Amino acid sequence: MSTKTVPLSAKVHEVTMFESVLARLDAAAKLMNLSSELAQILRNPQKQVKVSLPIMMDSGNIQVFEGYRTVHSTHLGPSKGGIRYALDVNTDEVRALAAWMTFKCAVANLPYGGAKGGIKCDPRAMSVGELERLSRAYAKAMKDVIGINKDIPAPDMGTGGREMAWILDEFNKITGEDNPGVITGKPIALGGSLGRDAATGRGVMVNTLEALKKMNLKPIAVTAVVQGFGNVGSHAARLLSEQGVKIVGIGDHTASFYSEKGINIAEALEYAAQNGRVLKGFKGATEIRSEELLISKCDVLVPAALQNVITEENAPKIQAKLIVEGANGPTMPEADPIIHEKGIICVPDILANSGGVTVSYFEWVQNKAGYYWTEQEVNAKHDEKMELAFDAVWNNKGKYKTSMRIAAYITALQKIEQGVKLKGAY
């Protein structure tokens, strides 16, 4: 009797990022009885653009890069979303991140839809000149997609104010106009907003404090572990420590550290700044294996690095009482019910890290008005937005007797449903 070999790919289906988004969308839609028509609309991005970008490298050779931009929704306003430069940029990832932005903007009650873009490249292996030529080529290729009232990009993984300045300059040269609001996350000198750099980390901090209030815990009495020490994680760790939270664990892609006595975040920040922006070699705590960080003893866990780090395997071992997602998609769908059953409150990414897009919105408003706010004004407006968003999600959590994650999607879908019905677009 012969046996037929089943290919491994047929046995195991790895859930994609976009499928993860759709799984949460479907769960929320079912719970709130969302119309099947609207659910179907939101399962399909409005526009997906893929371009080839031939670039003259410093060697004199031509290299062709793949560029992407996905507009998921414009039901509540122009689309908004970052541009990332990374080797793993692909169609599925960009679609997922664009959809997340739609829900993130709706949860934060911003007049935006969602979008995302990216270029498949390794920015760390490229010179400044190569990166500038690549950024300008992307702006040219996307000239009919982006626009101050159409689609507004911002920085993401592998990009920052420098790249946004190049894209803005090239776009304005092409259009013959001067619209600083077509891009956010710009340098301050070109119309960037004060408070933008720390905004996502600040949103994590505000959401943490709001959750602790609901849990009747005082910041000074809790400990936290922050995975990721880039822009989001470093600012979140700093701001939480300033609120009295004891940071007992930190880590990045080079090393992870833990200390029950607490870690001096100011020293860690100074060390990283002088060490190529990485933590490897830090002496202020005991180095541990990276996989130990997420399951270390703490009250608050902030995954602020990569997606899919909280899995079905490590979720049962998590000791935290509260998870606040600084990264996009750090928790796999299979881990959600485990976390919920353990009684862990999880403030989801589309709420917890929406501080960045909130201050991007403020930057856009300031650009359009030609009038700029102080950092204190920006922070105060940001905190108010975050607190209102948290309360809306928390209330839906109780109303629908569900997790914070599904409650956040319900909050977003309620907003989008209202916008679609009032416009009568379909």
Secondary structure by P-SEA (a helix, b strand, c coil): cbbbbcccccccccccaaaaaaaaaaaaaaaacccaaaaaaaacccbbbbbbbbbbccccbbbbbbbbccccccccccbbbbbbbcccccaaaaaaaaaaaaaaaaaacccbbbbbbbbbcccccccaaaaaaaaaaaaaaaccccccccbbbbbcccccaaaaaaaaaaaaaaaccccccccccccccccccccccaaaaaaaaaaaaaaaaaacccccccccccccccaaaaaaaaaaaaacccccccccccbbbbbccccaaaaaaaaaaacccccccccccccccccccccccccbbbbccccccccccccccccccbbbbcccccccccaaaaaaaacccccccccccaaaaaaaaaaaaaaaacccccaaaaaaaaaaaaaaaaaaaaaaaaaacccaaaaaaaaaaaaaaaaaaaaccc
